[in-house]
Amino acid sequence: MKKSTIFTAILLLSLVNISLSYGATGERTREMHISGLDYYHGSSMTVLFVSAREAGFGMSGSRPRVRKVLSTLRNISINKNEISITVPSTFVPRNGFSAYNYIILVVHNMYNTKFIFKNLDGTIPLGQDIVDLNTEQFKHNEVFTLSKSNALNLGNPIKLKLNPREKFMNFDEE
């Protein structure tokens, strides 16, 4: 057998091994306790774990541009008598070289069970089940973002307080 054939076989096996190991990896997120929901009673929340990059010049408070949605927790109800909700820990798979680096909380109408996230520039990130481009699927009340690096510094479980008037989240330190 020629050396080049052996080298090619080893190279192909290595590439297959790398792609299989990346496809099977991921990580478990932390449980989140979210408060500050008074303004959103009767709505639903969708939580997206995404691969994204900072928008524009990375200015504080700017919404990141999402490349791919890696995992979604849909239709978490915000009931009238609840002062907080709990988002359970979930496994977010790594998809190739895409790993989640942002958590996006979207508050939307409770009847919009098939919410689809759209970037500010109008593009639709990969990884979402799009049945049709019905405009109702894109409607939302608020979008809150949290970088994974900030989330890792918040302890376990992560405690967040939504501030709808200011359109940002506070990190609850009880």
C-alpha positions, 0 to 999 in steps of 0.5 A, spaced: 500 500 500 502 506 498 504 511 503 499 517 500 493 512 500 495 510 508 495 518 509 489 519 505 485 514 509 488 516 516 486 524 514 479 521 512 478 518 519 480 524 523 475 528 519 469 523 520 471 523 528 472 530 528 465 532 525 462 526 529 465 529 536 462 536 534 455 533 532 454 530 539 457 535 544 453 541 547 452 543 554 447 544 559 444 551 561 443 553 568 436 554 570 433 561 570 428 565 575 425 571 571 421 576 575 419 583 573 413 580 569 407 584 572 407 588 565 407 581 561 401 578 564 397 573 559 403 573 554 408 567 553 415 567 553 420 563 548 427 562 550 432 562 544 439 559 545 443 562 539 450 563 536 450 570 535 455 576 534 455 583 537 451 588 533 454 594 530 460 596 534 459 592 540 455 598 543 452 596 550 445 594 550 445 593 542 441 587 540 446 581 537 445 579 530 443 571 530 447 567 526 443 560 528 438 558 533 441 552 537 435 550 542 428 553 543 424 553 549 417 555 547 411 558 550 412 559 557 406 562 560 406 568 564 400 567 568 396 573 572 398 571 579 405 569 578 411 574 580 416 570 577 417 564 572 422 558 572 426 556 565 428 549 566 435 547 565 436 544 558 441 541 553 444 545 548 447 541 542 453 544 539 452 544 531 459 544 528 463 550 530 457 553 532 456 554 540 451 558 544 453 565 546 447 568 547 440 567 551 435 571 548 428 572 551 422 574 547 415 576 550 410 575 545 402 574 544 400 567 548 396 565 541 403 565 537 405 558 538 410 558 533 414 564 534 420 565 529 426 570 531 428 575 526 434 580 526 433 587 526 436 587 519 430 583 517 434 576 516 431 570 519 437 566 523 438 558 521 435 553 525 428 555 526 422 551 523 419 555 518 412 553 516 410 559 512 412 567 513 406 569 516 407 576 519 404 574 525 409 569 527 414 574 527 410 579 532 413 580 539 412 585 545 419 585 547 426 582 546 431 581 552 438 579 551 444 576 555 451 574 553 453 567 556 459 570 559 455 574 563 450 568 565 456 564 567 457 570 572 450 570 575 451 563 579 446 557 579 440 558 578 441 565 574 436 570 577 434 576 572 429 581 573 426 584 567 425 592 566 420 593 561 420 601 561 428 601 560 428 595 555 433 591 559 434 586 564 437 587 571 441 581 574 437 580 581 442 579 587 437 577 592 
